[in-house]
């Protein structure tokens, strides 16, 4: 028995056969966005939104209540009613702005040990307004103190002696040691030059007497290195931690703005151009007619003007290869598990029982 740990965004890109994509995974209770390039998930592009398909269902229920929903006994806390509301959302809601006006709809309510009841009612723009709550979360009450989260630096694992903080600390020590060796070599060269100048004629000795003014550079460098190692001085690790702190702060961010923010965090302009050309939407939270065109239109209108000339086409993929987007990540996981190059990523039971979480450091193909 064994297990392989991988990121859902990378699995989704493998599932639809894309090497580069901005993966938007919309689930029932959360939405995650990440840019994947050549099987690597860019850490600084990861966003986590604390709303999903269930919030759209709740908004749709509230809007139906205002328009005279006939099933008065419906309660969100009841599982049977929650499944009914989810079915009504999938059947009636859309993101096609060309459809307007009231339309007649009907549905059946089936309860255990009771007769099925048929209800009829009219719906108008409520079918369009409910899915739009993904783009205007604050309008429909999807708000909170930390609705939009960015990927933060790991706090370290006490069970892993070689966690990220250890690697950063040893890396800084190695850099300081290399710098000290280079300074010692520079001092040795200058001392050798001074000794040669001492055996020269008087004119050369006078020139050598003025040479120490130019030798203050290496000595200052050594002094600076000693100052950095003092207890009161900020370490290189602490400075890296400060630079890595997220600068994005938001309470509720719309889906289109979150996608633009994630792509904008990419390191190069070429990578941004690739991500604009391939936006992959997976999960079951945005399975509405017209969702692809609606999201694509909003991204084109809000993307930076400089990229409108560079990006030939902005492509939003909601149904990769005409398959169910809810199964795309699982399909990619199956593909990864069958690759010959991924066989060394398997974690077996005996290894986990012996080494525990440290096996993730050795076998996980990403920085966790």
C-alpha positions as CSV (number, residue, x, y, z in Angstrom):
1,X,0.0,0.0,0.0
2,X,1.2,3.5,-0.8
3,X,0.2,7.1,-1.5
4,X,1.3,9.9,-3.7
5,X,0.9,13.5,-2.6
6,X,0.5,16.2,-5.3
7,X,-1.2,19.5,-5.8
8,X,-4.7,19.7,-7.2
9,X,-3.8,22.5,-9.6
10,X,-0.9,20.5,-11.2
11,X,-3.2,17.4,-11.4
12,X,-5.9,19.5,-13.2
13,X,-3.4,20.7,-15.8
14,X,-2.2,17.1,-16.4
15,X,-5.8,16.0,-16.6
16,X,-6.6,18.3,-19.6
17,X,-3.1,18.0,-21.2
18,X,-2.0,21.6,-20.7
19,X,1.6,22.5,-19.8
20,X,0.8,26.0,-18.8
21,X,-2.4,27.2,-17.3
22,X,-4.0,29.5,-14.7
23,X,-6.1,26.9,-12.8
24,X,-9.3,28.1,-11.1
25,X,-10.7,25.4,-8.9
26,X,-14.2,26.3,-7.7
27,X,-15.5,23.9,-5.2
28,X,-18.5,23.8,-2.9
29,X,-17.1,25.9,-0.1
30,X,-13.8,27.3,-1.4
31,X,-12.1,28.6,-4.5
32,X,-8.4,28.3,-5.2
33,X,-6.4,29.9,-8.0
34,X,-2.9,29.1,-9.0
35,X,-0.6,29.4,-12.1
36,X,1.0,26.2,-13.2
37,X,3.9,26.2,-15.6
38,X,5.6,22.9,-16.8
39,X,4.2,20.9,-13.9
40,X,5.3,23.5,-11.3
41,X,2.9,25.5,-9.2
42,X,4.1,29.0,-8.7
43,X,3.8,29.7,-5.0
44,X,3.3,33.4,-5.1
45,X,0.4,33.1,-7.5
46,X,-1.8,31.0,-5.1
47,X,-5.0,32.5,-3.9
48,X,-7.6,31.0,-1.6
49,X,-11.2,32.4,-1.6
50,X,-13.5,31.3,1.1
51,X,-16.6,31.0,-1.0
52,X,-17.9,28.5,-3.6
53,X,-20.9,26.8,-5.0
54,X,-22.7,26.5,-1.7
55,X,-22.7,30.3,-1.3
56,X,-24.3,30.6,-4.8
57,X,-27.0,28.2,-3.7
58,X,-27.6,30.2,-0.5
59,X,-27.9,33.4,-2.6
60,X,-30.3,31.8,-5.0
61,X,-32.5,30.6,-2.2
62,X,-32.7,34.1,-0.7
63,X,-33.5,35.6,-4.1
64,X,-36.3,33.0,-4.6
65,X,-37.8,33.7,-1.3
66,X,-38.1,37.4,-2.2
67,X,-39.8,36.4,-5.5
68,X,-42.4,34.2,-3.8
69,X,-40.8,30.7,-3.5
70,X,-43.8,28.4,-3.1
71,X,-42.1,25.7,-0.9
72,X,-42.4,27.5,2.4
73,X,-41.1,24.6,4.5
74,X,-37.7,24.7,2.8
75,X,-34.8,25.0,5.2
76,X,-31.1,25.2,4.4
77,X,-30.2,23.1,7.4
78,X,-32.2,20.2,6.1
79,X,-30.0,18.0,3.9
80,X,-32.9,16.9,1.6
81,X,-33.8,20.6,1.1
82,X,-30.2,21.5,0.5
83,X,-29.9,18.9,-2.2
84,X,-33.1,20.2,-3.8
85,X,-31.8,23.8,-3.8
86,X,-28.6,22.7,-5.4
87,X,-30.5,20.9,-8.1
88,X,-32.7,23.9,-8.7
89,X,-29.5,26.1,-9.0
90,X,-28.0,23.7,-11.6
91,X,-31.2,23.5,-13.6
92,X,-32.3,27.1,-13.7
93,X,-29.2,29.4,-13.1
94,X,-27.2,30.8,-16.0
95,X,-24.7,33.5,-16.9
96,X,-26.2,34.4,-20.3
97,X,-27.1,38.1,-20.3
98,X,-29.2,37.7,-23.4
99,X,-31.8,35.8,-21.5
100,X,-34.1,38.1,-19.6
101,X,-37.8,38.3,-18.4
102,X,-39.9,36.0,-16.3
103,X,-40.3,32.4,-17.1
104,X,-42.5,29.6,-15.6
105,X,-40.7,26.8,-13.8
106,X,-41.8,23.8,-11.9
107,X,-40.2,21.2,-9.6
108,X,-41.1,18.3,-7.4
109,X,-40.5,17.7,-3.7
110,X,-40.1,14.2,-2.6
111,X,-40.0,13.2,1.1
112,X,-39.7,9.8,2.6
113,X,-43.1,8.1,3.3
114,X,-45.1,10.9,1.6
115,X,-46.6,11.8,-1.7
116,X,-44.5,13.9,-4.2
117,X,-45.6,17.5,-4.4
118,X,-45.4,19.6,-7.6
119,X,-44.7,23.3,-7.3
120,X,-44.9,26.0,-10.0
121,X,-43.4,29.5,-9.8
122,X,-41.9,32.3,-11.9
123,X,-38.3,33.4,-12.0
124,X,-36.7,36.4,-13.7
125,X,-33.2,37.9,-13.3
126,X,-32.7,35.9,-10.0
127,X,-31.3,33.1,-12.2
128,X,-28.6,35.5,-13.4
129,X,-28.0,37.4,-10.2
130,X,-27.2,34.3,-8.1
131,X,-24.2,33.1,-10.1
132,X,-23.0,36.7,-10.4
133,X,-22.4,36.6,-6.6
134,X,-19.0,34.9,-7.5
135,X,-18.0,38.2,-9.1
136,X,-19.6,40.6,-6.5
137,X,-19.3,38.6,-3.2
138,X,-19.9,41.6,-1.0
139,X,-23.3,42.5,-2.6
140,X,-24.8,39.2,-1.6
141,X,-23.4,39.0,1.9
142,X,-20.4,36.8,1.2
143,X,-18.1,38.8,3.4
144,X,-15.7,38.1,6.2
145,X,-12.5,39.2,7.9
146,X,-10.2,36.9,5.9
147,X,-12.1,36.0,2.8
148,X,-9.1,36.2,0.5
149,X,-5.9,34.5,1.6
150,X,-2.5,34.3,-0.1
151,X,0.1,31.6,0.2
152,X,2.1,32.4,3.4
153,X,5.5,31.2,4.6
154,X,5.5,27.9,6.4
155,X,5.9,28.1,10.2
156,X,8.1,25.0,10.2
157,X,7.4,21.5,11.5
158,X,9.0,20.4,14.8
159,X,9.1,16.8,13.6
160,X,11.1,17.8,10.5
161,X,14.7,18.8,11.4
162,X,15.3,19.9,7.8
163,X,12.3,22.2,7.3
164,X,12.3,25.4,5.4
165,X,13.7,27.5,8.2
166,X,16.6,25.2,8.6
167,X,17.4,25.4,4.9
168,X,17.2,29.2,4.9
169,X,19.5,29.4,7.9
170,X,22.1,27.0,6.5
171,X,21.9,28.8,3.1
172,X,22.6,32.1,4.8
173,X,25.5,30.6,6.7
174,X,27.0,29.1,3.5
175,X,26.7,32.5,1.8
176,X,28.4,34.2,4.7
177,X,31.2,31.6,4.8
178,X,31.8,32.0,1.1
179,X,31.9,35.8,1.5
180,X,34.5,35.4,4.3
181,X,36.7,33.1,2.2
182,X,36.6,35.6,-0.7
183,X,37.6,38.5,1.7
184,X,40.5,36.4,3.1
185,X,41.7,35.8,-0.4
186,X,41.5,39.5,-1.2
187,X,43.4,40.4,2.0
188,X,46.1,37.8,1.1
189,X,46.6,39.3,-2.3
190,X,46.9,42.8,-0.8
191,X,49.4,41.7,1.8
192,X,51.5,40.0,-0.9
193,X,51.5,43.2,-2.9
194,X,52.6,45.1,0.2
195,X,55.5,42.7,0.9
196,X,56.7,43.1,-2.7
197,X,56.5,46.9,-2.4
198,X,58.7,46.8,0.7
199,X,61.7,45.4,-1.2
200,X,61.5,48.0,-4.0
201,X,63.4,51.3,-4.2
202,X,62.5,54.3,-2.1
203,X,60.0,55.7,-4.6
204,X,58.2,52.4,-4.6
205,X,58.3,52.3,-0.8
206,X,56.7,55.8,-0.7
207,X,54.0,54.5,-3.0
208,X,53.6,51.5,-0.8
209,X,53.3,53.8,2.2
210,X,50.3,55.4,0.5
211,X,48.8,52.0,-0.4
212,X,47.0,51.3,3.0
213,X,44.6,54.0,2.1
214,X,43.3,51.8,-0.7
215,X,43.4,48.7,1.6
216,X,40.6,50.0,3.8
217,X,38.0,48.4,1.5
218,X,38.6,44.8,2.4
219,X,39.0,45.6,6.1
220,X,35.7,47.4,6.1
221,X,34.2,44.4,4.4
222,X,35.5,42.2,7.2
223,X,34.2,44.6,9.8
224,X,30.8,44.6,8.1
225,X,30.7,40.8,8.1
226,X,31.6,40.8,11.8
227,X,28.8,43.3,12.5
228,X,26.2,41.1,10.7
229,X,27.2,38.2,13.0
230,X,26.6,40.2,16.1
231,X,23.6,39.2,18.3
232,X,21.9,42.5,17.9
233,X,22.0,42.6,14.1
234,X,19.1,41.3,12.1
235,X,19.9,38.0,10.5
236,X,19.6,37.2,6.8
237,X,16.8,34.7,7.6
238,X,14.7,37.4,9.4
239,X,15.1,39.8,6.4
240,X,14.0,37.1,4.0
241,X,11.0,36.4,6.1
242,X,10.0,40.1,6.0
243,X,10.5,40.3,2.3
244,X,8.4,37.2,1.8
245,X,5.4,38.5,3.7
246,X,2.3,38.9,1.5
247,X,1.4,42.4,0.5
248,X,-2.1,41.6,-0.6
249,X,-4.9,42.3,1.9
250,X,-8.5,41.9,1.0
251,X,-11.8,40.9,2.6
252,X,-13.8,39.8,-0.4
253,X,-12.4,39.6,-3.9
254,X,-14.4,38.8,-7.0
255,X,-13.5,35.8,-9.2
256,X,-12.3,37.8,-12.1
257,X,-10.2,40.1,-10.0
258,X,-8.7,37.1,-8.2
259,X,-7.7,35.6,-11.5
260,X,-6.1,38.9,-12.7
261,X,-4.3,39.2,-9.4
262,X,-2.9,35.7,-9.6
263,X,-1.6,36.1,-13.1
264,X,-0.1,39.5,-12.2
265,X,2.0,37.8,-9.5
266,X,3.9,35.8,-12.2
267,X,7.6,36.5,-12.4
268,X,8.0,37.3,-16.2
269,X,5.9,38.9,-18.9
270,X,6.1,35.8,-21.0
271,X,4.6,33.7,-18.2
272,X,1.8,36.2,-17.8
273,X,1.1,36.0,-21.5
274,X,0.9,32.2,-21.4
275,X,-1.5,32.3,-18.4
276,X,-3.8,34.8,-20.1
277,X,-4.0,32.4,-23.1
278,X,-5.0,29.4,-21.0
279,X,-7.3,29.9,-18.0
280,X,-8.6,26.5,-16.9
281,X,-11.8,26.4,-14.7
282,X,-12.3,23.1,-12.9
283,X,-14.6,22.0,-10.1
284,X,-18.4,22.0,-9.9
285,X,-19.0,25.6,-8.7
286,X,-19.3,27.3,-12.0
287,X,-21.3,24.8,-14.1
288,X,-23.7,27.4,-15.6
289,X,-24.6,28.0,-19.3
290,X,-22.7,31.0,-20.5
291,X,-20.0,30.9,-17.7
292,X,-17.1,30.6,-20.2
293,X,-18.1,33.7,-22.3
294,X,-19.0,35.7,-19.2
295,X,-15.7,35.1,-17.4
296,X,-13.7,35.6,-20.6
297,X,-15.5,39.0,-21.3
298,X,-14.8,40.3,-17.8
299,X,-11.1,39.3,-17.8
300,X,-10.6,41.0,-21.2
301,X,-12.2,44.2,-20.1
302,X,-10.2,44.3,-16.8
303,X,-6.8,43.1,-17.9
304,X,-4.0,45.6,-18.1
305,X,-3.9,47.6,-21.4
306,X,-0.3,46.6,-22.0
307,X,-1.2,42.9,-22.3
308,X,-4.2,43.5,-24.7
309,X,-1.7,44.1,-27.5
310,X,0.6,41.2,-26.5
311,X,-2.0,38.5,-25.9
312,X,-3.6,37.3,-29.1
313,X,-6.5,35.5,-27.5
314,X,-7.8,35.2,-23.9
315,X,-9.1,31.6,-23.7
316,X,-11.2,30.4,-20.7
317,X,-11.7,26.6,-20.6
318,X,-14.6,25.4,-18.5
319,X,-15.1,22.0,-20.0
320,X,-11.7,20.6,-21.1
321,X,-12.1,18.1,-23.9
322,X,-15.9,18.0,-23.3
323,X,-15.4,16.2,-20.0
324,X,-16.9,16.8,-16.5
325,X,-14.7,19.6,-14.9
326,X,-15.4,18.0,-11.5
327,X,-13.3,15.0,-12.5
328,X,-10.4,16.8,-14.2
329,X,-8.1,16.9,-11.1
330,X,-8.8,13.2,-10.4
331,X,-8.1,12.3,-14.0
332,X,-4.8,14.1,-13.9
333,X,-3.9,12.3,-10.6
334,X,-4.4,9.0,-12.4
335,X,-2.2,10.1,-15.3
336,X,0.6,11.2,-12.9
337,X,0.4,7.9,-10.9
338,X,0.9,5.9,-14.1
339,X,4.0,7.8,-15.3
340,X,7.3,5.9,-15.0
341,X,9.0,9.1,-13.7
342,X,6.6,9.4,-10.8
343,X,7.2,6.0,-9.4
344,X,9.8,7.3,-7.0
345,X,7.2,9.7,-5.5
346,X,5.2,6.9,-3.9
347,X,5.2,6.9,-0.1
348,X,4.7,3.4,1.3
349,X,3.3,2.5,4.7
350,X,6.5,1.2,6.3
351,X,8.3,4.4,5.3
352,X,5.6,6.6,6.7
353,X,5.5,4.7,10.0
354,X,9.2,5.0,10.3
355,X,9.9,8.5,9.2
356,X,6.5,10.2,9.4
357,X,6.1,13.7,7.9
358,X,9.7,13.9,6.9
359,X,8.9,11.6,4.0
360,X,7.0,14.5,2.4
361,X,10.3,16.5,2.2
362,X,11.9,13.6,0.3
363,X,9.0,12.5,-1.9
364,X,6.6,15.4,-2.4
365,X,7.4,17.1,-5.8
366,X,6.7,20.6,-4.4
367,X,7.7,22.8,-1.4
368,X,5.2,22.1,1.3
